[in-house]
Amino acid sequence: MKRFKLHKKLCFTISILLLLISSINAQNLLSLENALSITLKENIDIKIKTNELTQVKNYEKVGVLGVLPKITINGSASENKGSSSLEFATDDFPTLEDTESESKSINGNIEFSYNLFNGLGSIYTYQKLKTQSNLKAIELMIQIEQVLIKTAKQYYDIAYLQEQNKILVELLEVSEERYKRIKIQNEFGNASKLDLLSAEIDLNKDSINLINSEHELNVAKNQLNQTLNRELTSDFDVGNKIEINSNLIYSDLNKQTLNNNNNILFQQYLIEIAKKDKKINSVSILPKVNFSAQYGYNNTESNTGIILDQTNLGLTGFINFSWDIFDGLAKRKISQNMQIQIESNMLELTAIKQEIQKEFNSTFQQYSNSINLIEIEKRNQATSEKFFERAKEQFYQGQLSRNDFRLAQIDLSISKNRLNQRLYSAKIAELNLYRLSGKILDQEK
């Protein structure tokens, strides 16, 4: 009798806890749309990639490339005291030995410089930086896609575990009712001790399974909180409503995947960058012309020189011309290697397209199979529920063995879990198809 009261207390406590948790979580319901929105704003990996994109964009400025003129202000002042010895080339000036000397110098100017022509290198470099910026933007998009899929997967893992908990609670309630009935029957001699022990074992198993499932649910929530960059202990509940688009068309999505997949676009930008590098190298053989001018002031004083005080104020201009006529064929070898790199990148693009196509076909097959199996699993669950109700009635009437009743009970639990798995599998496959076709961000809006 004490054992029965212990089980009754345990089941009652678990039921109360689940009701309390359900009541609290209902006030903190997290939808998939909110989870994806929080991910975009708060996920650490996305923030890092966003910062990297900002860094690259800063290099797009034409001033960084040296295309704009430069203006520099220079200034210096110096003073020297010591002894000097001077011997002049003519006898017109006396020789000085260990004479105390003092000199001062003040210089200041403003300088203007501009690359008149640098072989068009700046233009191609600017185009390359723009392409690198696009490359980084695609890299950010790939990171966003991966994190969004991760968020959705973790979200539906939680939804699945919530549904599993409900199934386990129902299973536990049936086992508790069975144990109570057999306990009473045993007291009146209508059930054997073996029947009671069997019911107790099943009740214990169901209790343990529920506790383990609760632990898995808490772990899953911690993982999602980490992805959302929230406090790991933040508690919440997720919605159990799943809307699946069962009308996706293979040909339409496949075409969008080939045109919009970010991994393919990423490799295409790598090819463009390699082509820009080759152009930059090819124009480096052209001459370079640089112009500079400075307006400045210079004053020098010395008590040991021929000129005691000299001051200069004026404008000075320079034109510099340079042309590498021969560099030991270094640029030619570099150009050959760059062409090889372009060809390698194009081969890599072909391989990536094949890999993306294989992944798309596999994902679409998974999506189609899950859609088809959902209806079958629904019918199977309905049948299992009818079978269990019939088995339950016969068991309490003594017309069915405890093993057959337990099998009917477990079969109903398994059919419910299978349906949930199919639903979440279909939804994840659907989202992966959106990711492959570059449309997953549209689902977040």
C-alpha positions as CSV (number, residue, x, y, z in Angstrom):
1,M,0.0,0.0,0.0
2,K,2.9,2.4,0.8
3,R,4.4,1.7,-2.7
4,F,1.1,2.6,-4.3
5,K,0.9,5.8,-2.4
6,L,4.5,6.6,-3.4
7,H,3.7,6.1,-7.1
8,K,0.5,8.1,-6.8
9,K,2.4,10.9,-5.1
10,L,5.1,10.8,-7.8
11,C,2.7,10.9,-10.7
12,F,0.6,13.6,-9.0
13,T,3.8,15.7,-8.5
14,I,4.9,15.3,-12.1
15,S,1.5,16.3,-13.4
16,I,1.4,19.4,-11.2
17,L,4.9,20.4,-12.3
18,L,4.0,20.0,-16.0
19,L,0.8,22.0,-15.5
20,L,2.9,24.8,-13.8
21,I,5.5,24.7,-16.5
22,S,2.8,24.8,-19.2
23,S,1.1,27.8,-17.5
24,I,4.4,29.7,-17.2
25,N,5.6,29.0,-20.7
26,A,2.2,29.9,-22.2
27,Q,3.0,33.5,-21.0
28,N,6.4,33.3,-22.8
29,L,5.6,31.6,-26.1
30,L,8.3,31.9,-28.7
31,S,7.2,31.6,-32.3
32,L,9.5,30.5,-35.1
33,E,9.3,33.9,-36.7
34,N,10.4,35.6,-33.5
35,A,13.2,33.1,-33.0
36,L,14.5,33.8,-36.6
37,S,14.2,37.5,-36.1
38,I,16.2,37.4,-32.8
39,T,18.8,35.3,-34.5
40,L,19.3,37.9,-37.3
41,K,19.8,40.6,-34.7
42,E,21.6,38.9,-31.9
43,N,23.5,35.9,-33.1
44,I,27.3,36.3,-32.4
45,D,28.5,34.6,-35.6
46,I,26.3,36.8,-37.8
47,K,27.6,39.9,-35.9
48,I,31.2,38.9,-36.6
49,K,30.5,38.4,-40.3
50,T,28.7,41.7,-40.5
51,N,31.8,43.4,-39.0
52,E,34.0,41.7,-41.5
53,L,31.8,43.0,-44.3
54,T,32.0,46.6,-42.9
55,Q,35.8,46.3,-42.9
56,V,35.9,45.3,-46.5
57,K,33.5,48.1,-47.5
58,N,35.8,50.6,-45.9
59,Y,38.4,49.7,-48.5
60,E,36.1,50.5,-51.4
61,K,36.7,54.2,-51.0
62,V,38.7,55.7,-53.9
63,G,40.9,57.6,-51.5
64,V,42.3,54.4,-50.1
65,L,43.4,53.4,-53.6
66,G,45.5,56.5,-54.2
67,V,43.2,57.8,-56.9
68,L,42.6,61.1,-55.2
69,P,45.4,63.7,-54.7
70,K,47.2,63.9,-51.4
71,I,48.0,67.0,-49.4
72,T,50.6,66.9,-46.7
73,I,52.0,69.5,-44.3
74,N,55.6,69.1,-43.2
75,G,57.6,71.0,-40.7
76,S,60.9,70.6,-38.8
77,A,63.2,72.6,-36.6
78,S,66.7,71.8,-35.4
79,E,69.6,73.4,-33.4
80,N,73.2,72.4,-33.0
81,K,75.9,73.5,-30.7
82,G,79.5,72.2,-30.6
83,S,82.9,72.7,-32.2
84,S,83.8,72.7,-35.9
85,S,86.9,72.4,-37.9
86,L,86.8,73.8,-41.5
87,E,89.4,73.8,-44.3
88,F,88.4,75.5,-47.5
89,A,89.5,74.7,-51.1
90,T,91.0,78.2,-51.6
91,D,93.2,80.5,-49.5
92,D,90.5,83.2,-49.6
93,F,89.0,81.9,-46.3
94,P,91.0,81.1,-43.2
95,T,91.1,77.5,-41.8
96,L,89.1,77.0,-38.5
97,E,90.1,74.5,-35.9
98,D,88.0,73.5,-32.9
99,T,85.9,76.6,-33.2
100,E,82.8,76.9,-31.2
101,S,79.9,76.6,-33.6
102,E,76.1,77.1,-33.5
103,S,73.5,76.4,-36.2
104,K,69.7,76.6,-36.5
105,S,67.3,75.3,-39.1
106,I,63.6,75.8,-39.6
107,N,61.7,74.2,-42.4
108,G,58.0,74.1,-43.3
109,N,56.0,73.3,-46.5
110,I,52.7,72.1,-47.8
111,E,52.9,69.4,-50.4
112,F,50.5,68.3,-53.1
113,S,50.9,65.0,-54.9
114,Y,48.9,63.2,-57.5
115,N,49.3,60.0,-59.6
116,L,48.6,61.3,-63.1
117,F,48.8,57.8,-64.6
118,N,49.6,54.4,-63.0
119,G,48.7,52.0,-65.8
120,L,45.0,51.8,-64.9
121,G,45.9,49.7,-61.9
122,S,43.8,51.8,-59.5
123,I,40.7,51.3,-61.7
124,Y,41.0,47.5,-61.7
125,T,41.9,47.5,-58.0
126,Y,38.8,49.5,-57.3
127,Q,36.7,47.0,-59.3
128,K,38.4,44.1,-57.4
129,L,37.6,45.7,-54.0
130,K,33.9,46.1,-55.1
131,T,33.9,42.4,-56.0
132,Q,35.5,41.5,-52.7
133,S,32.8,43.4,-51.0
134,N,30.2,41.4,-52.8
135,L,32.1,38.2,-51.9
136,K,32.0,39.2,-48.3
137,A,28.3,40.0,-48.5
138,I,27.6,36.5,-50.0
139,E,29.8,35.0,-47.2
140,L,27.6,36.8,-44.7
141,M,24.5,35.5,-46.4
142,I,25.8,31.9,-46.2
143,Q,26.5,32.4,-42.5
144,I,22.9,33.8,-42.0
145,E,21.4,30.8,-43.9
146,Q,23.3,28.3,-41.8
147,V,22.4,30.0,-38.5
148,L,18.7,30.3,-39.6
149,I,18.5,26.6,-40.4
150,K,20.3,25.8,-37.2
151,T,17.7,28.0,-35.3
152,A,14.8,26.3,-37.1
153,K,16.2,22.8,-36.4
154,Q,16.7,23.6,-32.7
155,Y,13.2,25.2,-32.5
156,Y,11.5,22.1,-34.0
157,D,13.6,19.8,-31.8
158,I,12.1,21.6,-28.8
159,A,8.6,21.4,-30.4
160,Y,9.1,17.7,-30.9
161,L,10.3,17.1,-27.3
162,Q,7.3,19.1,-26.0
163,E,4.9,16.8,-28.0
164,Q,6.9,13.8,-26.8
165,N,6.4,14.9,-23.2
166,K,2.7,15.1,-23.8
167,I,2.7,11.6,-25.2
168,L,4.8,10.4,-22.3
169,V,2.4,12.0,-19.8
170,E,-0.5,10.3,-21.4
171,L,1.4,7.0,-21.3
172,L,2.2,7.6,-17.7
173,E,-1.4,8.3,-16.8
174,V,-2.5,5.1,-18.5
175,S,0.2,3.1,-16.6
176,E,-0.9,4.8,-13.4
177,E,-4.5,3.9,-13.9
178,R,-3.5,0.3,-14.8
179,Y,-1.4,0.0,-11.7
180,K,-4.2,1.4,-9.4
181,R,-6.7,-1.1,-10.9
182,I,-4.4,-4.1,-10.6
183,K,-3.5,-3.0,-7.0
184,I,-7.1,-3.1,-6.0
185,Q,-7.7,-6.3,-7.9
186,N,-4.7,-7.9,-6.1
187,E,-6.0,-6.9,-2.7
188,F,-9.3,-8.7,-3.5
189,G,-7.4,-11.7,-5.0
190,N,-8.5,-11.0,-8.6
191,A,-5.0,-10.3,-9.8
192,S,-1.7,-12.0,-9.1
193,K,1.4,-10.6,-7.6
194,L,3.1,-11.0,-11.0
195,D,0.5,-8.8,-12.6
196,L,1.1,-6.1,-10.0
197,L,4.9,-6.2,-10.4
198,S,4.5,-6.0,-14.2
199,A,2.3,-2.9,-13.9
200,E,4.8,-1.4,-11.4
201,I,7.7,-2.0,-13.8
202,D,5.8,-0.3,-16.7
203,L,4.9,2.6,-14.4
204,N,8.5,3.0,-13.4
205,K,9.7,2.9,-17.0
206,D,7.2,5.5,-18.1
207,S,8.2,7.8,-15.2
208,I,11.9,7.5,-16.0
209,N,11.2,8.1,-19.7
210,L,9.3,11.3,-18.8
211,I,12.1,12.6,-16.6
212,N,14.7,11.9,-19.3
213,S,12.6,13.6,-21.9
214,E,12.3,16.7,-19.6
215,H,16.1,16.8,-19.3
216,E,16.5,16.6,-23.1
217,L,14.0,19.4,-23.5
218,N,15.9,21.6,-21.1
219,V,19.2,20.9,-23.0
220,A,17.5,21.7,-26.3
221,K,16.2,25.0,-24.9
222,N,19.8,25.9,-23.7
223,Q,21.1,25.3,-27.2
224,L,18.5,27.5,-28.8
225,N,19.2,30.2,-26.2
226,Q,22.9,30.1,-27.0
227,T,22.1,30.5,-30.7
228,L,19.8,33.4,-29.9
229,N,22.6,34.9,-27.7
230,R,20.3,34.9,-24.7
231,E,20.7,33.8,-21.1
232,L,21.0,30.0,-21.2
233,T,18.5,29.6,-18.4
234,S,15.8,31.7,-20.1
235,D,12.7,29.5,-20.1
236,F,10.1,29.6,-22.8
237,D,7.7,27.4,-24.8
238,V,7.4,27.0,-28.5
239,G,4.3,26.7,-30.7
240,N,3.2,23.3,-31.8
241,K,1.5,24.4,-35.0
242,I,3.4,23.5,-38.1
243,E,2.5,25.0,-41.5
244,I,4.0,23.0,-44.3
245,N,3.9,24.1,-47.9
246,S,3.1,20.8,-49.7
247,N,3.0,22.4,-53.2
248,L,6.7,23.0,-53.9
249,I,7.6,22.3,-57.5
250,Y,11.0,20.6,-58.3
251,S,11.7,22.4,-61.6
252,D,11.0,25.9,-60.2
253,L,13.1,25.5,-57.1
254,N,15.9,23.7,-59.0
255,K,16.2,26.7,-61.4
256,Q,16.2,29.1,-58.5
257,T,18.9,27.1,-56.8
258,L,21.2,27.1,-59.9
259,N,20.7,30.9,-60.2
260,N,20.6,32.1,-56.6
261,N,22.4,29.6,-54.4
262,N,24.9,31.6,-52.4
263,N,27.7,28.9,-52.4
264,I,27.6,29.0,-56.2
265,L,27.6,32.8,-56.2
266,F,30.5,32.8,-53.8
267,Q,32.6,30.7,-56.2
268,Q,31.6,32.9,-59.1
269,Y,32.9,36.0,-57.3
270,L,36.2,34.2,-56.6
271,I,36.6,33.7,-60.3
272,E,35.9,37.4,-60.9
273,I,38.5,38.4,-58.3
274,A,41.1,36.1,-60.0
275,K,40.3,37.8,-63.3
276,K,40.7,41.2,-61.8
277,D,44.1,40.2,-60.3
278,K,45.2,39.1,-63.8
279,K,44.2,42.5,-65.3
280,I,46.0,44.4,-62.5
281,N,49.1,42.4,-63.2
282,S,48.8,42.9,-67.0
283,V,48.6,46.7,-66.7
284,S,51.5,46.9,-64.3
285,I,53.9,46.9,-67.3
286,L,52.7,50.3,-68.3
287,P,54.6,53.5,-67.3
288,K,53.7,55.5,-64.2
289,V,53.6,59.3,-64.0
290,N,53.4,61.2,-60.7
291,F,53.2,64.9,-60.1
292,S,53.9,66.7,-56.9
293,A,54.4,70.3,-55.8
294,Q,55.3,72.0,-52.5
295,Y,55.2,75.5,-51.3
296,G,57.5,76.0,-48.3
297,Y,59.7,78.1,-46.1
298,N,63.3,77.3,-45.2
299,N,65.7,79.2,-42.9
300,T,69.2,78.2,-41.9
301,E,71.6,80.0,-39.6
302,S,75.3,79.1,-38.9
303,N,78.2,81.0,-37.4
304,T,80.9,78.8,-39.1
305,G,79.8,78.7,-42.7
306,I,80.3,81.1,-45.6
307,I,76.6,82.0,-45.4
308,L,75.5,83.0,-42.0
309,D,71.8,83.2,-42.7
310,Q,69.8,81.8,-45.6
311,T,66.0,82.0,-46.1
312,N,64.0,80.6,-48.9
313,L,60.2,80.9,-49.6
314,G,58.7,79.6,-52.7
315,L,57.1,76.9,-54.9
316,T,58.8,73.7,-56.1
317,G,57.3,71.3,-58.6
318,F,58.2,67.7,-59.6
319,I,57.2,65.3,-62.3
320,N,58.3,61.7,-61.9
321,F,58.2,59.2,-64.7
322,S,59.0,55.5,-64.2
323,W,58.7,52.5,-66.5
324,D,59.8,48.9,-65.8
325,I,61.3,47.9,-69.1
326,F,62.4,44.4,-68.0
327,D,61.7,42.5,-64.8
328,G,63.2,39.1,-65.6
329,L,59.8,37.9,-67.0
330,A,58.4,37.9,-63.4
331,K,55.1,39.5,-64.4
332,R,54.7,37.0,-67.3
333,K,55.1,34.1,-64.9
334,I,52.6,35.7,-62.4
335,S,50.1,36.1,-65.2
336,Q,50.4,32.5,-66.2
337,N,49.9,31.4,-62.6
338,M,46.8,33.7,-62.4
339,Q,45.3,32.1,-65.5
340,I,45.9,28.6,-63.9
341,Q,44.1,29.9,-60.8
342,I,41.1,31.1,-62.9
343,E,40.9,27.7,-64.5
344,S,41.1,25.9,-61.1
345,N,38.3,28.2,-59.7
346,M,36.1,27.3,-62.7
347,L,36.7,23.6,-62.1
348,E,35.8,24.2,-58.4
349,L,32.6,26.0,-59.5
350,T,31.6,22.9,-61.6
351,A,32.2,20.7,-58.6
352,I,30.2,22.9,-56.3
353,K,27.3,23.0,-58.7
354,Q,27.3,19.2,-58.8
355,E,27.4,19.0,-55.0
356,I,24.6,21.5,-54.7
357,Q,22.5,19.6,-57.2
358,K,23.1,16.4,-55.3
359,E,22.1,18.0,-52.1
360,F,19.0,19.6,-53.7
361,N,17.8,16.3,-55.1
362,S,18.3,14.5,-51.8
363,T,16.5,17.2,-49.9
364,F,13.6,17.4,-52.3
365,Q,13.3,13.6,-52.1
366,Q,13.2,13.8,-48.3
367,Y,10.6,16.6,-48.5
368,S,8.4,14.6,-50.9
369,N,8.7,11.4,-48.9
370,S,7.8,13.2,-45.7
371,I,4.8,14.8,-47.3
372,N,3.5,11.5,-48.6
373,L,4.1,9.7,-45.3
374,I,2.4,12.3,-43.2
375,E,-1.1,11.3,-44.4
376,I,-0.2,7.6,-43.8
377,E,1.1,8.3,-40.3
378,K,-2.1,10.3,-39.5
379,R,-4.2,7.3,-40.6
380,N,-2.0,5.0,-38.7
381,Q,-2.3,7.1,-35.5
382,A,-6.1,7.1,-35.8
383,T,-6.1,3.3,-36.2
384,S,-3.7,2.9,-33.2
385,E,-6.0,5.1,-31.0
386,K,-9.0,2.9,-31.9
387,F,-7.0,-0.2,-31.3
388,F,-5.7,1.0,-28.0
389,E,-9.2,2.0,-26.8
390,R,-10.5,-1.5,-27.7
391,A,-7.5,-3.2,-26.1
392,K,-8.0,-1.1,-22.9
393,E,-11.6,-2.1,-22.7
394,Q,-10.8,-5.8,-23.2
395,F,-7.9,-5.7,-20.7
396,Y,-10.0,-4.3,-17.9
397,Q,-12.6,-6.9,-18.7
398,G,-10.0,-9.6,-18.4
399,Q,-10.1,-10.6,-22.1
400,L,-6.6,-9.4,-23.0
401,S,-3.2,-10.2,-21.5
402,R,-1.1,-7.6,-19.8
403,N,1.6,-8.0,-22.5
404,D,-0.8,-7.4,-25.4
405,F,-2.2,-4.4,-23.6
406,R,1.3,-3.0,-23.0
407,L,2.1,-3.5,-26.7
408,A,-1.1,-1.6,-27.7
409,Q,-0.1,1.2,-25.3
410,I,3.4,1.4,-26.7
411,D,2.2,1.2,-30.3
412,L,0.0,4.2,-29.8
413,S,2.9,6.1,-28.3
414,I,5.2,5.1,-31.2
415,S,2.6,6.1,-33.9
416,K,2.2,9.6,-32.3
417,N,6.0,10.0,-32.2
418,R,6.4,8.9,-35.8
419,L,3.8,11.4,-37.0
420,N,5.6,14.2,-35.1
421,Q,8.9,13.2,-36.7
422,R,7.4,13.2,-40.1
423,L,6.0,16.7,-39.6
424,Y,9.2,18.2,-38.3
425,S,11.3,16.4,-40.9
426,A,9.1,17.7,-43.7
427,K,9.3,21.3,-42.4
428,I,13.1,21.2,-42.0
429,A,13.4,19.8,-45.5
430,E,11.2,22.6,-46.8
431,L,13.4,25.2,-45.1
432,N,16.5,23.6,-46.5
433,L,15.0,23.8,-50.0
434,Y,14.5,27.5,-49.3
435,R,18.1,27.8,-48.2
436,L,19.5,26.1,-51.2
437,S,17.4,28.3,-53.5
438,G,18.4,31.5,-51.7
439,K,14.9,32.2,-50.4
440,I,15.2,31.4,-46.7
441,L,15.3,35.0,-45.7
442,D,11.9,35.5,-47.4
443,Q,10.5,33.0,-44.9
444,E,11.7,35.1,-41.9
445,K,9.8,38.2,-43.0
